[in-house]
Amino acid sequence: MKTRLVRIGNSRGVRLPKPLIEEAGLSEEVEVRARRGSIVILPVNGVRSGWAEAAQRLHDRNADRLLDRPTPTRFDQKEWTW
């Protein structure tokens, strides 16, 4: 698809058609990068995007266990009451 850069104050912009935005999975906030003569627009993922699914996969494989035994602290031994 060819388009033109449009003037926006001292900057330039590109108008993206709605179907193209939807196909790319973009929302209001995007990340823009320059890469070897190209401009790349990426969707912004949440900080912990995909963590719930990854945790579920670990649980399904019975791999969601602690790597080391817990180390009791003074708080655990003297202050905490079960």
Secondary structure as a PSIPRED ss2 file (coil, helix, strand):
# PSIPRED VFORMAT (PSIPRED V4.0)

   1 M C   1.000  0.000  0.000
   2 K C   1.000  0.000  0.000
   3 T C   1.000  0.000  0.000
   4 R C   1.000  0.000  0.000
   5 L C   1.000  0.000  0.000
   6 V E   0.000  0.000  1.000
   7 R E   0.000  0.000  1.000
   8 I E   0.000  0.000  1.000
   9 G C   1.000  0.000  0.000
  10 N C   1.000  0.000  0.000
  11 S E   0.000  0.000  1.000
  12 R E   0.000  0.000  1.000
  13 G E   0.000  0.000  1.000
  14 V C   1.000  0.000  0.000
  15 R C   1.000  0.000  0.000
  16 L C   1.000  0.000  0.000
  17 P C   1.000  0.000  0.000
  18 K H   0.000  1.000  0.000
  19 P H   0.000  1.000  0.000
  20 L H   0.000  1.000  0.000
  21 I H   0.000  1.000  0.000
  22 E H   0.000  1.000  0.000
  23 E H   0.000  1.000  0.000
  24 A H   0.000  1.000  0.000
  25 G C   1.000  0.000  0.000
  26 L C   1.000  0.000  0.000
  27 S C   1.000  0.000  0.000
  28 E C   1.000  0.000  0.000
  29 E C   1.000  0.000  0.000
  30 V E   0.000  0.000  1.000
  31 E E   0.000  0.000  1.000
  32 V E   0.000  0.000  1.000
  33 R E   0.000  0.000  1.000
  34 A E   0.000  0.000  1.000
  35 R E   0.000  0.000  1.000
  36 R C   1.000  0.000  0.000
  37 G C   1.000  0.000  0.000
  38 S E   0.000  0.000  1.000
  39 I E   0.000  0.000  1.000
  40 V E   0.000  0.000  1.000
  41 I E   0.000  0.000  1.000
  42 L E   0.000  0.000  1.000
  43 P E   0.000  0.000  1.000
  44 V C   1.000  0.000  0.000
  45 N C   1.000  0.000  0.000
  46 G C   1.000  0.000  0.000
  47 V C   1.000  0.000  0.000
  48 R C   1.000  0.000  0.000
  49 S C   1.000  0.000  0.000
  50 G C   1.000  0.000  0.000
  51 W H   0.000  1.000  0.000
  52 A H   0.000  1.000  0.000
  53 E H   0.000  1.000  0.000
  54 A H   0.000  1.000  0.000
  55 A H   0.000  1.000  0.000
  56 Q H   0.000  1.000  0.000
  57 R H   0.000  1.000  0.000
  58 L H   0.000  1.000  0.000
  59 H H   0.000  1.000  0.000
  60 D H   0.000  1.000  0.000
  61 R C   1.000  0.000  0.000
  62 N C   1.000  0.000  0.000
  63 A C   1.000  0.000  0.000
  64 D C   1.000  0.000  0.000
  65 R C   1.000  0.000  0.000
  66 L C   1.000  0.000  0.000
  67 L C   1.000  0.000  0.000
  68 D C   1.000  0.000  0.000
  69 R C   1.000  0.000  0.000
  70 P C   1.000  0.000  0.000
  71 T C   1.000  0.000  0.000
  72 P C   1.000  0.000  0.000
  73 T C   1.000  0.000  0.000
  74 R H   0.000  1.000  0.000
  75 F H   0.000  1.000  0.000
  76 D H   0.000  1.000  0.000
  77 Q H   0.000  1.000  0.000
  78 K H   0.000  1.000  0.000
  79 E H   0.000  1.000  0.000
  80 W C   1.000  0.000  0.000
  81 T C   1.000  0.000  0.000
  82 W C   1.000  0.000  0.000
